[in-house]
Amino acid sequence: MDEGLFIEPRKIHCVNFSYLFSQSCCIFLSEKVSKHTKHNTLNCSPCKTPCVPHVRLSATTRTPLTDVHAYRNLVGALHYLMFTRPDLSFVVHQVCQFMNAPTDIHLVAGKRILRYLRGTLDHGLYYTPSPTFLSAFTDADWAGDPNDRRSTSGLLVFLGHNLITWSAKKQLTVSRSSTEIEYCTLASASAELCWLHVLLKDLGIYFHDSPILWCDNVSALAITSNPVFHARTKHIEVDFHFIRERVLRKDLQVKFVFTTDQLADIFIKGLSSHRFYDLQSKLLVPVDTICLRGDNEVNSSHYTRIGVIRL
């Protein structure tokens, strides 16, 4: 068998009008980082989290990789997994920032993701019939990047109880306060919700209630509904006050959520194994926990390889 990274998505399973989307990843990674060293993750031991808890990658002065192309192929392959694995958003976002000049520490981070995938090959998104309403969770890690002190924002959008879109994004400018970055994240999320609301309406899906934005920053919530607060927020860009207009017009609801219940926390920083598992279990479902129609046929036959990415 040729050496490379093989990603073999499963079929979409349907059970009682519910759908499960997952990607079964058969990982065969053998990269030559130097003349004398080969790293093989075929029989690697799984790890509980995709990144080291509470540690951010930085542009270190460690040993540069001799095979930069291999690193870029690895990171590019991991992007395909993010279609059904929102738990990888933050860590893949991290390793993507060093595509230009990766070092050995960045390669170690990439291989840790593979070790995490080794233990969670059967996880996927589960979609079930649910009440029709839009809601979103937003959070931000203020000045979390050690290289330029820019913040990272996270967003999850649910249609009913089903996750439909998510993102982990590094902000374009440096924020002067945690309130500013939380408010800017709320504004971006409100624009996303408004666009989805109009799109679903065009598709014939109507909502009885306004979309709900969940945020764990009290100061940011105050700015959204208090027009007298403007004197303290002049340093915030004017276009982000779009969310305030939406709230005053009752087109959008912004509510407080406790940090322990903030699902977007998984998109902005490396978490401890206990915290990560708690949030991951609310986003993904293992395939083996659900009795799927056609499992016997799937298990008795080999999967068809539909994509091969060589490193």
TIDRENSE-200849 format. One record per residue: residue in one letter; chain; x, y, z of N, C-alpha, C in turn. Coordinates in steps of 0.02 Angstrom, whole numbers. Layout:
<recs>
REC|A|A|X|Y|Z|X|Y|Z|X|Y|Z
...
</recs>
This chain:
<recs>
REC|M|A|42|-60|0|0|0|0|44|62|0
REC|D|A|27|111|-41|66|172|-44|59|210|22
REC|E|A|113|246|37|112|286|98|75|351|85
REC|G|A|35|371|133|-2|433|126|-56|438|178
REC|L|A|-99|486|173|-154|494|220|-219|480|182
REC|F|A|-255|429|204|-316|408|170|-376|428|212
REC|I|A|-422|464|181|-483|485|215|-542|454|179
REC|E|A|-578|408|213|-632|371|181|-698|388|216
REC|P|A|-737|435|188|-800|453|219|-850|396|217
REC|R|A|-889|388|270|-943|339|270|-1002|366|231
REC|K|A|-1048|321|218|-1110|343|187|-1152|381|238
REC|I|A|-1200|419|214|-1246|454|258|-1299|404|281
REC|H|A|-1304|393|347|-1351|345|374|-1416|379|393
REC|C|A|-1472|345|382|-1538|371|399|-1572|323|447
REC|V|A|-1594|349|504|-1629|309|553|-1689|347|578
REC|N|A|-1749|324|562|-1810|356|587|-1810|432|574
REC|F|A|-1796|449|512|-1795|519|489|-1739|560|522
REC|S|A|-1689|527|550|-1630|561|577|-1570|541|534
REC|Y|A|-1521|585|528|-1465|574|485|-1399|581|523
REC|L|A|-1353|537|507|-1287|538|538|-1234|548|484
REC|F|A|-1194|600|491|-1139|615|445|-1074|602|482
REC|S|A|-1032|558|454|-968|544|486|-917|528|433
REC|Q|A|-853|533|452|-799|516|407|-754|465|442
REC|S|A|-752|405|415|-709|354|443|-640|362|414
REC|C|A|-592|379|455|-525|397|431|-477|340|440
REC|C|A|-455|310|387|-402|260|390|-337|297|379
REC|I|A|-300|305|433|-241|348|432|-178|308|420
REC|F|A|-145|323|365|-81|292|351|-33|349|336
REC|L|A|4|368|386|48|426|378|120|404|386
REC|S|A|160|419|338|232|404|343|269|460|309
REC|E|A|294|507|348|326|565|321|401|561|334
REC|K|A|441|582|286|512|586|296|530|658|310
REC|V|A|544|672|375|561|739|396|634|753|385
REC|S|A|675|703|392|746|710|378|770|647|343
REC|K|A|833|643|326|859|586|290|854|522|331
REC|H|A|860|528|396|867|469|437|806|455|481
REC|T|A|756|497|480|699|490|525|634|481|486
REC|K|A|595|431|506|530|419|477|478|416|533
REC|H|A|422|451|524|370|450|575|310|412|547
REC|N|A|288|361|582|232|320|559|177|321|612
REC|T|A|118|343|592|62|348|639|9|294|628
REC|L|A|27|242|591|-21|189|577|-43|155|642
REC|N|A|4|142|686|-12|108|749|0|154|809
REC|C|A|-15|218|800|-3|266|854|-54|256|910
REC|S|A|-36|278|970|-81|275|1027|-126|337|1027
REC|P|A|-191|328|1038|-237|386|1037|-224|433|1096
REC|C|A|-244|496|1088|-241|544|1143|-311|574|1151
REC|K|A|-324|602|1210|-391|624|1227|-411|690|1195
REC|T|A|-362|733|1181|-377|799|1152|-333|810|1091
REC|P|A|-356|851|1043|-316|862|982|-258|910|991
REC|C|A|-254|945|1048|-198|990|1061|-182|991|1135
REC|V|A|-123|1015|1151|-103|1020|1221|-146|1072|1256
REC|P|A|-177|1056|1312|-221|1103|1346|-185|1168|1366
REC|H|A|-218|1224|1354|-196|1290|1376|-129|1310|1346
REC|V|A|-112|1284|1288|-49|1301|1254|-66|1324|1183
REC|R|A|-37|1381|1162|-46|1407|1095|18|1399|1055
REC|L|A|12|1382|992|70|1377|948|96|1446|932
REC|S|A|161|1451|923|191|1516|907|245|1506|856
REC|A|A|267|1562|826|321|1559|777|388|1554|814
REC|T|A|404|1494|834|464|1483|875|527|1481|831
REC|T|A|583|1479|866|648|1474|832|672|1402|830
REC|R|A|625|1355|831|643|1284|830|669|1265|761
REC|T|A|685|1202|752|715|1177|690|665|1180|633
REC|P|A|680|1216|579|635|1218|521|629|1150|488
REC|L|A|571|1136|460|561|1072|425|596|1073|358
REC|T|A|627|1017|341|659|1012|276|608|996|222
REC|D|A|554|962|240|502|945|192|439|985|208
REC|V|A|438|1047|187|381|1090|200|319|1066|164
REC|H|A|328|1037|105|272|1013|65|233|960|102
REC|A|A|267|917|138|233|864|175|188|893|229
REC|Y|A|213|944|264|173|976|316|111|1009|286
REC|R|A|119|1042|230|62|1075|198|10|1025|175
REC|N|A|32|968|150|-15|915|129|-54|888|188
REC|L|A|-19|879|244|-52|854|305|-106|902|328
REC|V|A|-90|966|332|-138|1016|355|-196|1021|305
REC|G|A|-180|1018|241|-233|1021|190|-281|962|196
REC|A|A|-253|903|211|-296|844|218|-342|851|279
REC|L|A|-317|880|332|-358|888|392|-417|934|381
REC|H|A|-412|979|331|-468|1023|315|-529|984|294
REC|Y|A|-519|929|259|-576|889|236|-615|859|295
REC|L|A|-579|844|349|-613|815|407|-657|865|443
REC|M|A|-642|929|435|-681|980|470|-753|985|445
REC|F|A|-768|954|387|-837|956|362|-885|920|410
REC|T|A|-861|870|445|-903|834|492|-873|831|562
REC|R|A|-818|868|573|-785|867|638|-773|937|664
REC|P|A|-824|969|692|-814|1037|719|-765|1040|777
REC|D|A|-753|983|810|-706|982|866|-634|994|844
REC|L|A|-621|991|778|-553|1002|752|-542|1075|729
REC|S|A|-593|1116|733|-588|1183|704|-532|1224|733
REC|F|A|-526|1227|799|-476|1269|830|-405|1244|815
REC|V|A|-394|1180|824|-325|1154|817|-302|1156|744
REC|V|A|-347|1143|696|-328|1149|626|-316|1222|608
REC|H|A|-356|1266|636|-345|1338|627|-275|1358|652
REC|Q|A|-253|1326|706|-187|1340|733|-131|1319|686
REC|V|A|-133|1257|664|-77|1231|622|-77|1264|553
REC|C|A|-134|1291|532|-137|1325|467|-98|1391|467
REC|Q|A|-86|1419|524|-53|1485|527|22|1482|514
REC|F|A|49|1421|509|121|1414|501|139|1375|437
REC|M|A|97|1383|387|109|1349|323|171|1375|287
REC|N|A|188|1438|299|243|1469|263|311|1443|287
REC|A|A|320|1439|353|384|1417|381|372|1373|442
REC|P|A|348|1312|433|335|1268|490|400|1242|521
REC|T|A|396|1227|585|453|1197|620|433|1129|648
REC|D|A|480|1097|682|466|1030|707|411|1030|760
REC|I|A|404|1084|798|351|1087|848|282|1091|816
REC|H|A|277|1122|758|214|1125|722|196|1057|692
REC|L|A|246|1020|670|233|953|645|210|907|701
REC|V|A|239|915|761|216|875|818|143|890|834
REC|A|A|124|954|828|54|973|839|8|940|788
REC|G|A|31|938|725|-9|906|673|-17|832|685
REC|K|A|36|799|708|32|728|721|-11|712|783
REC|R|A|-14|759|829|-58|749|887|-131|747|865
REC|I|A|-148|787|814|-216|785|788|-232|716|761
REC|L|A|-183|685|726|-193|618|700|-202|567|756
REC|R|A|-165|576|810|-172|532|868|-242|539|898
REC|Y|A|-267|600|900|-335|610|925|-386|578|879
REC|L|A|-376|585|814|-422|554|765|-422|478|770
REC|R|A|-364|451|788|-358|379|794|-407|351|845
REC|G|A|-421|389|897|-467|366|948|-539|389|939
REC|T|A|-553|429|887|-621|455|876|-642|446|803
REC|L|A|-622|391|773|-639|380|702|-713|374|690
REC|D|A|-750|352|741|-821|338|732|-867|396|751
REC|H|A|-839|456|761|-880|513|782|-907|550|721
REC|G|A|-966|579|728|-996|617|674|-1053|660|698
REC|L|A|-1082|698|653|-1138|743|668|-1204|705|661
REC|Y|A|-1248|714|707|-1312|679|708|-1368|730|702
REC|Y|A|-1410|723|650|-1464|770|637|-1531|735|649
REC|T|A|-1572|765|691|-1637|736|709|-1692|788|699
REC|P|A|-1754|766|690|-1810|813|686|-1816|852|752
REC|S|A|-1826|917|747|-1829|959|807|-1869|1022|792
REC|P|A|-1889|1059|843|-1925|1122|831|-1883|1170|788
REC|T|A|-1918|1211|749|-1884|1256|703|-1870|1323|736
REC|F|A|-1807|1333|753|-1785|1398|779|-1710|1404|768
REC|L|A|-1686|1465|764|-1615|1478|754|-1583|1504|819
REC|S|A|-1525|1478|834|-1488|1502|892|-1413|1495|878
REC|A|A|-1374|1535|914|-1301|1535|903|-1265|1548|969
REC|F|A|-1205|1518|974|-1161|1530|1030|-1098|1565|1005
REC|T|A|-1077|1617|1039|-1016|1653|1019|-971|1661|1080
REC|D|A|-906|1659|1066|-857|1670|1119|-792|1694|1087
REC|A|A|-749|1723|1127|-686|1749|1102|-631|1742|1154
REC|D|A|-571|1730|1130|-512|1725|1173|-471|1789|1163
REC|W|A|-478|1835|1209|-448|1901|1201|-371|1898|1202
REC|A|A|-341|1926|1149|-268|1932|1143|-233|1865|1155
REC|G|A|-264|1811|1131|-237|1745|1144|-178|1725|1102
REC|D|A|-169|1756|1044|-113|1737|1000|-48|1767|1027
REC|P|A|2|1726|1043|64|1753|1072|107|1790|1021
REC|N|A|93|1782|956|134|1814|905|115|1887|893
REC|D|A|50|1901|888|28|1969|873|-27|1995|919
REC|R|A|-45|1954|970|-97|1973|1018|-165|1987|988
REC|R|A|-178|1957|931|-245|1961|904|-289|1907|937
REC|S|A|-353|1918|935|-400|1874|969|-429|1823|920
REC|T|A|-452|1768|949|-485|1715|910|-558|1711|931
REC|S|A|-603|1711|882|-674|1708|896|-703|1641|873
REC|G|A|-752|1617|908|-785|1554|891|-860|1564|883
REC|L|A|-889|1526|837|-961|1532|822|-990|1464|807
REC|L|A|-1048|1450|836|-1088|1391|820|-1160|1414|807
REC|V|A|-1190|1389|754|-1260|1405|739|-1300|1341|736
REC|F|A|-1357|1340|771|-1400|1282|774|-1467|1298|740
REC|L|A|-1492|1250|701|-1560|1251|676|-1598|1200|716
REC|G|A|-1640|1223|763|-1669|1177|811|-1614|1152|858
REC|H|A|-1608|1086|862|-1555|1056|903|-1496|1032|861
REC|N|A|-1495|1051|797|-1445|1025|751|-1394|1079|732
REC|L|A|-1331|1062|737|-1277|1108|719|-1271|1113|643
REC|I|A|-1276|1174|616|-1275|1182|543|-1214|1220|518
REC|T|A|-1184|1262|559|-1124|1297|537|-1082|1316|598
REC|W|A|-1016|1320|588|-970|1335|643|-907|1365|614
REC|S|A|-870|1401|656|-807|1431|632|-763|1450|691
REC|A|A|-698|1448|678|-647|1476|724|-606|1524|682
REC|K|A|-606|1587|701|-575|1637|659|-532|1685|699
REC|K|A|-474|1701|671|-430|1750|702|-450|1820|678
REC|Q|A|-456|1867|724|-478|1934|706|-424|1971|667
REC|L|A|-445|2018|626|-399|2054|582|-362|2110|619
REC|T|A|-389|2134|674|-358|2188|711|-350|2169|785
REC|V|A|-308|2205|820|-298|2194|891|-353|2230|930
REC|S|A|-384|2195|976|-437|2225|1017|-408|2252|1082
REC|R|A|-433|2308|1104|-406|2341|1164|-437|2314|1228
REC|S|A|-491|2277|1224|-522|2250|1284|-560|2186|1266
REC|S|A|-574|2147|1317|-613|2085|1306|-684|2102|1286
REC|T|A|-711|2157|1312|-779|2178|1293|-782|2194|1219
REC|E|A|-731|2228|1194|-731|2247|1123|-732|2185|1078
REC|I|A|-689|2136|1093|-686|2077|1049|-749|2035|1056
REC|E|A|-778|2032|1116|-840|1995|1124|-897|2028|1086
REC|Y|A|-898|2095|1087|-950|2131|1051|-942|2124|976
REC|C|A|-880|2128|953|-867|2119|881|-886|2049|859
REC|T|A|-873|1999|901|-893|1931|885|-969|1924|882
REC|L|A|-1003|1958|928|-1076|1958|927|-1102|1989|862
REC|A|A|-1071|2043|841|-1093|2077|780|-1084|2033|719
REC|S|A|-1028|1998|714|-1017|1953|658|-1067|1895|659
REC|A|A|-1081|1870|719|-1129|1815|725|-1199|1838|707
REC|S|A|-1217|1899|725|-1284|1925|708|-1292|1930|632
REC|A|A|-1240|1951|597|-1243|1955|524|-1253|1885|494
REC|E|A|-1218|1835|523|-1226|1766|500|-1297|1741|512
REC|L|A|-1324|1756|570|-1392|1734|586|-1443|1768|540
REC|C|A|-1434|1831|526|-1481|1867|482|-1480|1838|412
REC|W|A|-1419|1821|388|-1414|1792|321|-1447|1723|319
REC|L|A|-1436|1682|370|-1467|1616|373|-1543|1622|379
REC|H|A|-1566|1671|417|-1638|1681|426|-1671|1696|359
REC|V|A|-1641|1740|320|-1668|1758|254|-1664|1698|207
REC|L|A|-1607|1662|208|-1598|1604|164|-1651|1551|178
REC|L|A|-1661|1534|241|-1710|1483|259|-1781|1506|243
REC|K|A|-1793|1570|250|-1859|1597|233|-1872|1589|158
REC|D|A|-1821|1601|117|-1829|1592|45|-1841|1518|27
REC|L|A|-1816|1473|70|-1826|1401|59|-1892|1376|87
REC|G|A|-1932|1422|115|-1998|1403|140|-1998|1383|213
REC|I|A|-1945|1399|251|-1942|1383|322|-1951|1447|361
REC|Y|A|-2005|1451|399|-2022|1512|435|-2014|1501|511
REC|F|A|-1999|1555|546|-1986|1552|617|-2037|1595|655
REC|H|A|-2061|1568|711|-2109|1605|752|-2073|1653|798
REC|D|A|-2012|1638|818|-1974|1679|865|-1911|1706|832
REC|S|A|-1885|1760|860|-1823|1789|834|-1764|1743|852
REC|P|A|-1711|1743|811|-1651|1704|827|-1621|1727|893
REC|I|A|-1589|1681|928|-1559|1695|993|-1483|1689|988
REC|L|A|-1448|1740|1014|-1375|1739|1020|-1357|1730|1093
REC|W|A|-1316|1679|1107|-1295|1666|1176|-1223|1690|1186
REC|C|A|-1212|1731|1238|-1147|1759|1251|-1134|1757|1326
REC|D|A|-1071|1749|1346|-1055|1745|1418|-1020|1808|1444
REC|N|A|-1021|1862|1405|-990|1925|1426|-1044|1976|1442
REC|V|A|-1050|1994|1506|-1104|2039|1528|-1097|2108|1498
REC|S|A|-1036|2133|1493|-1025|2201|1466|-1046|2205|1393
REC|A|A|-1029|2154|1354|-1049|2153|1283|-1124|2151|1276
REC|L|A|-1158|2114|1320|-1231|2112|1318|-1260|2180|1333
REC|A|A|-1230|2217|1379|-1255|2283|1397|-1251|2331|1338
REC|I|A|-1198|2326|1299|-1189|2371|1242|-1242|2358|1189
REC|T|A|-1263|2297|1181|-1310|2280|1128|-1379|2311|1138
REC|S|A|-1397|2325|1200|-1465|2349|1214|-1468|2417|1247
REC|N|A|-1411|2448|1262|-1410|2511|1298|-1382|2567|1253
REC|P|A|-1425|2607|1221|-1400|2659|1176|-1363|2715|1211
REC|V|A|-1370|2722|1277|-1335|2774|1314|-1263|2755|1327
REC|F|A|-1246|2692|1314|-1179|2666|1329|-1128|2689|1277
REC|H|A|-1148|2727|1227|-1105|2742|1170|-1042|2781|1190
REC|A|A|-1046|2822|1242|-989|2864|1261|-928|2822|1279
REC|R|A|-938|2761|1302|-883|2718|1322|-860|2671|1267
REC|T|A|-893|2674|1210|-878|2625|1158|-861|2657|1091
REC|K|A|-836|2718|1092|-820|2752|1029|-761|2720|993
REC|H|A|-719|2682|1030|-662|2651|997|-682|2588|958
REC|I|A|-745|2567|967|-770|2510|928|-795|2535|861
REC|E|A|-778|2499|808|-797|2519|741|-873|2527|735
REC|V|A|-893|2577|698|-964|2594|693|-1005|2537|662
REC|D|A|-975|2501|615|-1015|2449|581|-1034|2393|628
REC|F|A|-999|2385|684|-1017|2332|730|-1080|2350|771
REC|H|A|-1103|2412|766|-1164|2431|800|-1226|2407|762
REC|F|A|-1214|2371|709|-1268|2338|672|-1309|2293|718
REC|I|A|-1276|2260|764|-1312|2214|808|-1359|2252|854
REC|R|A|-1339|2312|875|-1382|2351|920|-1448|2368|886
REC|E|A|-1445|2387|822|-1506|2402|785|-1552|2341|781
REC|R|A|-1522|2283|769|-1561|2222|764|-1597|2206|830
REC|V|A|-1561|2216|885|-1591|2202|950|-1648|2250|966
REC|L|A|-1638|2315|952|-1690|2365|966|-1751|2355|922
REC|R|A|-1741|2327|861|-1797|2314|816|-1830|2246|829
REC|K|A|-1806|2210|880|-1833|2145|899|-1822|2092|844
REC|D|A|-1773|2104|802|-1757|2053|751|-1710|2000|779
REC|L|A|-1683|2013|838|-1633|1969|867|-1636|1974|942
REC|Q|A|-1625|1917|976|-1621|1916|1048|-1549|1898|1069
REC|V|A|-1522|1934|1116|-1456|1919|1143|-1463|1902|1216
REC|K|A|-1442|1842|1235|-1452|1819|1303|-1387|1795|1334
REC|F|A|-1386|1794|1399|-1326|1774|1437|-1325|1698|1446
REC|V|A|-1266|1669|1439|-1256|1598|1453|-1195|1592|1498
REC|F|A|-1198|1548|1546|-1142|1538|1591|-1083|1508|1553
REC|T|A|-1023|1524|1575|-963|1500|1541|-961|1424|1539
REC|T|A|-986|1392|1589|-987|1318|1590|-1031|1289|1536
REC|D|A|-1080|1328|1513|-1126|1305|1461|-1111|1336|1392
REC|Q|A|-1054|1370|1387|-1036|1404|1325|-1004|1354|1277
REC|L|A|-1042|1332|1226|-1018|1282|1179|-962|1307|1134
REC|A|A|-960|1373|1121|-910|1401|1077|-840|1401|1108
REC|D|A|-836|1382|1172|-771|1381|1206|-722|1332|1172
REC|I|A|-749|1282|1139|-707|1231|1107|-673|1257|1044
REC|F|A|-694|1316|1019|-667|1344|957|-614|1397|968
REC|I|A|-599|1416|1030|-555|1473|1040|-492|1458|1080
REC|K|A|-486|1398|1109|-426|1382|1148|-421|1308|1161
REC|G|A|-361|1287|1181|-351|1218|1200|-378|1205|1269
REC|L|A|-421|1155|1277|-454|1141|1340|-427|1079|1373
REC|S|A|-440|1072|1438|-422|1011|1474|-464|954|1447
REC|S|A|-441|893|1458|-475|835|1430|-546|829|1455
REC|H|A|-558|845|1519|-626|840|1546|-672|891|1514
REC|R|A|-650|954|1509|-690|1007|1479|-700|994|1405
REC|F|A|-648|972|1371|-654|959|1299|-704|903|1286
REC|Y|A|-701|850|1324|-747|794|1313|-819|815|1327
REC|D|A|-828|858|1377|-895|881|1394|-926|919|1335
REC|L|A|-888|963|1303|-913|1002|1247|-918|959|1184
REC|Q|A|-869|916|1173|-870|873|1114|-931|828|1113
REC|S|A|-950|803|1172|-1007|757|1176|-1073|792|1159
REC|K|A|-1074|859|1163|-1134|897|1145|-1137|915|1071
REC|L|A|-1082|902|1035|-1079|918|963|-1078|857|920
REC|L|A|-1045|803|943|-1035|743|902|-1066|683|937
REC|V|A|-1081|632|896|-1108|570|921|-1068|512|892
REC|P|A|-1044|465|933|-1010|405|905|-1059|363|865
REC|V|A|-1036|337|809|-1078|297|766|-1103|235|802
REC|D|A|-1061|204|843|-1078|141|875|-1133|147|926
REC|T|A|-1149|209|949|-1202|217|999|-1271|218|967
REC|I|A|-1275|217|901|-1339|220|866|-1347|159|822
REC|C|A|-1404|127|825|-1417|70|782|-1437|96|713
REC|L|A|-1392|86|665|-1402|114|599|-1427|61|550
REC|R|A|-1474|82|509|-1499|37|457|-1444|25|406
REC|G|A|-1434|-39|389|-1384|-55|339|-1314|-66|368
REC|D|A|-1308|-68|435|-1242|-78|464|-1212|-145|446
REC|N|A|-1256|-197|441|-1230|-262|425|-1198|-264|356
REC|E|A|-1231|-229|309|-1203|-227|241|-1138|-188|239
REC|V|A|-1136|-133|278|-1075|-92|278|-1017|-130|310
REC|N|A|-1031|-165|366|-978|-200|401|-953|-261|363
REC|S|A|-995|-290|320|-976|-350|285|-939|-334|220
REC|S|A|-935|-271|202|-901|-252|140|-849|-200|154
REC|H|A|-803|-192|109|-750|-142|117|-776|-74|92
REC|Y|A|-752|-22|125|-768|45|102|-733|59|37
REC|T|A|-766|99|-4|-735|119|-67|-692|180|-56
REC|R|A|-631|176|-77|-587|234|-69|-608|288|-119
REC|I|A|-625|347|-91|-646|400|-136|-597|457|-137
REC|G|A|-546|455|-97|-497|508|-99|-430|486|-70
REC|V|A|-377|503|-101|-311|487|-76|-269|550|-78
REC|I|A|-241|567|-21|-198|625|-16|-129|602|4
REC|R|A|-81|607|-39|-13|583|-24|27|637|10
REC|L|A|67|616|57|111|662|92|183|651|71
</recs>
